[in-house]
Amino acid sequence: MDNLSIKLKTELEYLHSKIGGKNQRIPTQSDLEGITQPNAIKALQFMAPYRAIYEKLEIEGLPINDHEAFRCALNQFNLKTVDDVEQFFDSGDIIEIYDMNLVQMYHNLTFYLYCSYDILQLATTPLYQLYTRDAESNAAIVKKIDEVLKDPNRRTVKFTVPEHYLKETKIKTPARFKINFKYISPLLNEQGEAVAVVTTNHCTPTELHAL
């Protein structure tokens, strides 16, 4: 194995140890040998913030829970909240941070309870290629995020997107979920500009529904 493959293997094993091996398989030697150099670099970039977050919590002797991990994520990305959004974090919520281009920057450990993809797939494939939902829900999500980022009042609000279904697209037996969005809040950069959002949702595995 070359140095890049060794580094990738080390980081995958570390992150997998933190997510608890919930639904994810550990990528095999064949997976590592077959990955291209650009994708290997992309995967390392994807995992780096999580390594930094979990190591910081370990060094400080703090638990890897939603609140502590979220605060570390804010620090990692130089973001700050506009209010006490953490009061809206409920046990079992999926908590995610998205940038202005709707690229996922962070997700909590609960995310992995409802994900069949391994870390390499998550790291090297955009989420919009891994999941599908109806066009109306997609449009409502984009509209709400845009509203929150542009709202001069800058506050946590209910994420008013109707309940809908989400399914995996690149799995032989794809999982399907009912999604109930709960809250959304803008996140600010060091200049005080709204450049990202944090969202919470409740996810329920379900049988096949028409999309």
C-alpha positions in Angstrom: 0.0 0.0 0.0 1.3 3.5 -0.7 1.3 6.3 1.9 -2.0 7.7 0.7 -3.8 4.3 1.0 -2.3 3.8 4.5 -3.4 7.2 5.6 -6.9 6.5 4.2 -7.1 3.1 5.9 -6.0 4.7 9.3 -8.6 7.5 9.1 -11.4 5.1 8.0 -10.7 2.8 10.9 -10.6 5.7 13.3 -13.9 7.2 12.2 -15.6 3.8 12.1 -14.6 3.3 15.7 -16.4 6.5 16.7 -19.6 5.8 14.8 -19.8 2.4 16.5 -20.1 0.4 13.3 -23.8 0.9 13.3 -25.0 0.1 9.7 -21.7 0.7 7.9 -19.3 -1.9 6.7 -15.6 -1.1 6.9 -14.2 -0.6 3.3 -12.2 -3.6 2.2 -8.7 -3.9 1.0 -10.1 -4.2 -2.5 -12.1 -0.9 -2.0 -8.9 0.9 -1.0 -6.9 -0.5 -3.9 -9.6 0.5 -6.3 -10.1 4.1 -5.2 -8.6 6.8 -7.4 -6.2 9.3 -6.0 -8.7 12.3 -6.3 -11.3 10.3 -4.4 -8.8 9.2 -1.8 -8.0 12.9 -1.2 -11.7 13.8 -1.2 -12.3 11.1 1.4 -9.5 12.4 3.7 -10.9 15.9 3.4 -14.3 14.6 4.3 -13.1 12.8 7.4 -10.7 15.5 8.7 -13.2 17.7 10.5 -14.7 14.6 12.3 -11.3 13.5 13.4 -10.6 17.0 14.8 -14.0 17.1 16.5 -13.7 13.7 18.2 -10.1 14.1 19.1 -10.8 17.5 20.8 -13.6 15.9 22.8 -11.3 13.1 23.9 -8.5 15.4 24.9 -10.9 17.5 26.9 -12.5 14.5 28.5 -15.9 15.3 27.1 -18.6 12.9 25.9 -19.3 12.6 22.2 -22.9 13.7 22.4 -24.9 16.0 20.2 -24.3 19.1 22.1 -20.5 18.8 22.6 -19.9 17.6 19.1 -22.0 20.4 17.6 -20.0 23.0 19.5 -16.8 21.5 18.3 -18.1 21.5 14.8 -18.9 25.2 15.1 -15.4 25.8 16.3 -13.9 23.6 13.5 -15.7 25.6 10.8 -15.4 29.0 12.5 -19.2 29.4 12.8 -21.4 30.8 15.5 -25.1 30.5 16.3 -27.6 33.3 16.5 -29.4 32.0 19.5 -29.7 29.0 21.8 -30.5 26.6 19.0 -29.3 23.7 21.1 -32.4 23.9 23.2 -34.2 22.4 20.2 -32.0 19.3 20.0 -33.9 16.3 21.0 -32.6 12.8 21.6 -32.8 10.8 18.3 -32.7 13.9 16.1 -30.5 13.9 13.0 -28.5 17.2 13.3 -26.8 18.5 10.1 -24.9 21.6 9.0 -25.2 22.7 5.4 -23.4 25.5 3.6 -25.0 28.0 1.3 -24.6 25.6 -1.7 -26.5 22.9 0.3 -23.3 20.9 0.7 -23.4 18.9 4.0 -20.6 20.1 6.3 -21.4 18.0 9.3 -23.8 15.4 10.6 -24.2 13.8 14.1 -23.7 10.2 15.0 -27.5 9.6 14.8 -27.2 10.1 11.0 -25.4 6.7 10.8 -28.4 4.9 12.3 -30.3 5.6 9.1 -27.6 5.3 6.5 -26.6 2.1 4.6 -23.7 3.7 2.9 -20.1 3.2 4.0 -17.9 6.1 4.8 -16.1 6.0 1.5 -19.4 6.3 -0.4 -20.5 9.2 1.8 -17.1 10.9 1.4 -16.8 10.6 -2.4 -20.3 10.9 -3.7 -22.6 14.0 -3.3 -25.6 13.4 -1.2 -28.0 14.3 -4.0 -26.6 11.3 -5.9 -27.1 9.0 -2.9 -30.7 9.9 -2.1 -33.8 10.9 -3.8 -37.1 12.6 -2.7 -40.0 14.2 -4.6 -39.4 17.4 -6.5 -41.9 19.4 -4.4 -40.1 18.6 -1.2 -36.7 19.4 -2.7 -38.0 22.8 -3.8 -39.5 23.5 -0.4 -36.2 22.7 1.3 -34.2 24.9 -1.0 -36.7 27.8 -0.6 -36.8 27.5 3.2 -33.0 27.5 3.5 -32.7 30.5 1.3 -35.3 32.3 3.4 -33.5 31.6 6.6 -30.2 32.7 5.2 -31.7 36.0 4.0 -33.9 36.7 7.0 -32.6 39.9 8.8 -34.2 38.7 12.0 -31.8 35.8 12.2 -33.4 33.3 14.6 -34.2 29.6 14.9 -37.5 28.8 13.3 -39.6 25.7 12.5 -38.4 24.0 9.3 -41.8 24.0 7.6 -41.4 21.4 5.0 -44.2 18.8 4.8 -43.5 15.3 5.9 -42.1 13.3 2.9 -40.1 10.2 2.0 -36.4 9.8 1.2 -34.8 6.8 -0.3 -31.3 5.6 -1.0 -30.4 5.2 -4.7 -27.0 3.4 -4.8 -27.7 0.4 -2.6 -28.9 -3.0 -3.9 -31.7 -3.1 -1.3 -32.2 0.6 -0.6 -33.6 1.9 2.7 -36.5 4.2 2.7 -37.3 6.8 5.4 -40.1 9.1 6.4 -38.6 12.6 7.1 -40.1 15.1 9.5 -38.0 18.3 9.6 -38.2 20.1 12.9 -36.0 23.3 13.2 -33.6 25.3 11.1 -31.2 28.1 12.2 -28.7 30.3 10.4 -25.0 30.1 11.3 -22.7 33.1 11.0 -19.1 33.4 9.9 -16.5 35.6 11.6 -17.8 38.6 9.7 -21.3 38.1 11.0 -22.7 36.9 7.6 -25.2 34.0 7.4 -23.3 31.4 5.5 -24.7 28.1 6.7 -27.6 26.5 8.5 -28.1 23.8 11.1 -31.1 21.6 10.7 -32.8 19.0 12.8 -35.1 16.2 11.6 -36.7 13.0 12.8 -36.2 10.0 10.6 -38.3 6.9 10.6 -37.5 3.8 8.5 -40.5 2.7 6.4 -41.7 0.4 3.7 -41.6 1.5 0.0 -43.7 4.5 -0.8 -44.2 6.2 -4.1 -41.9 9.2 -4.6 
